[in-house]
């Protein structure tokens, strides 16, 4: 597990934009953090890194927002209001031709594939965030290794 500190929303977005350069169709990322920690800012950076041109915002009430304007589709989920017992077919997205980013994934642990890159965003103060990444499989381990040695990101 590795940690990075960002000192502004722009740095948080730049981190996730850089991370996106390593993503491929089928990759699944989970985002955890308290309300206001920066999960949506992080998701916006992923979208920017994938070349998504549409406005990206939290899918809190729609559960899933799909973005298809980039080099890879982005499936952005917010499962804050979903429980593990409900089956609404979200796992179908994991097999598609895009990257899936799931906010509040801790609410649906049994739905998640085994190979996920888990990202925690912790609010330190108004500007600063601690970003922690943990890999859960072969593919996510490869992404983790790449981002860990990327010189564009301060360590």
N, C-alpha and C positions, 0 to 999 in steps of 0.2 A: 504494500500500500504506500502511495506517495502523496505528499501534500504540496500544494502551491498556494501562495498568498497573492491576491490581487488587491490593488489599492484604489480601484474605481470601477464603476459599472462598465466603462469602456475597456478596461483591462480584462474584466471577467468575460466580456463579449469577445475580445481578441483571443483569449485562451480557447474558448469554445469554437471560434471560427477556425483556429489552427487545428484543433482536434478533428473538425469536420473534414479536413484534407486527407485524413487517414480512413475515413468511413467508406464502406461499400454497401451495396444492396444486401439486406438481410441482417445488418447490424442492429442490435438492440441496446439502448442506453437507458438506465434508470436514473432519475434525479430525485434526491431527497434533500430536505431542508425545511426549516420552519417557514411560515408565511412571511413573505418579504425578504427571504434570504437571497433571492436572485435566480431562482429556477427559470423564470420566464426570460430574463436577460440572457441566461446561459443558452436557452433554446433558440433565442433570436440569433445568437452567434453561430450556433450550429447551422441554422437556416442560411445565414449569410455565407458561411463557408461552403455550403452546398450549392450556392448560386440562386437560392430562392429569391424571387423578386416581389412576391406578395407580402402584404403586411402580416406579421406574425404576432399573435397575442395568445393569451392563455385560453385553452379550450375548456375552462371550468364548467360551463353549463352545457356545452355540446359534447363533451367527453373526448371526441377526436376531431382534429382538424387535419385535413390533407392538403399538402402543397406539392404541386407538380411542375413548377416553373424552373427548377434547378437541374443540375447534372444528374441528381438522384432525387427521387420523391422523398418527402419527409412526412411521416405520420406522427403528429404531436398529440399525445394523450395526457389528460388530467383525470386521474381516477380517484380524486379526493372523496367523491361521493359514492364510490362503488365499494362493495365488499367482496371478499374472496368467494362467498357463496353464490353470488350472482353470476350468471353466464350470459354475457351479451355479445360474445363472439370476437372480442378484441384480439384474441390470440391469432386470429386469421391474418392480421396485419404482419405478424412476425415472419410469415412465409412469403411475403410479397416482394416487389422489386424496389423497395425503399428502405430508408433508415427509420427506425421507430424510437422515439424519445418519450419516456413515460414519467410524468411527474406523479409523486405519491405512490410509487410502485409497491411500497411496503404494505399497501392495502390489498394487493392481489398476488401474494407470493406463489400460490399454486398455479397461476396462469403463466408465469414467466418461463421463458426457455432457460436451459441450463447455462448457455453461453451469453452472458450479459456483461456490459461494462457498467458498474455501479458508481455513480458520482454523487457525492454529498457536498452541498454548498452550505457553509456555516457563516452567518453574519457575525462579524467581529464588532463593527461599528457602522456608522452611516455609509462609509465608502469601502471599507476593507472586508474581504471575504477569504475564507480558507476553503480551498477546493481539494477534496480527497477522492482519489480514484482507486477502485479495486476491480480486478478482473475475475470473471467466473468461468472461463473456458479458454480454449485454444485461440479462437479468433479475437476475443476481447483481450487476451494476454498480449497478442501481437500489437493491437492498437495501443495498449498501455505502455508497452516497451517503446514504441515509436514516439509517443507523446512525452515520455519520460526523458528521452534524449534529444528532443527538439530544441534547438538553440533559439528559436523565436520566442520561447516561453521562459521567463525567469524562474529559477528554481529556488 
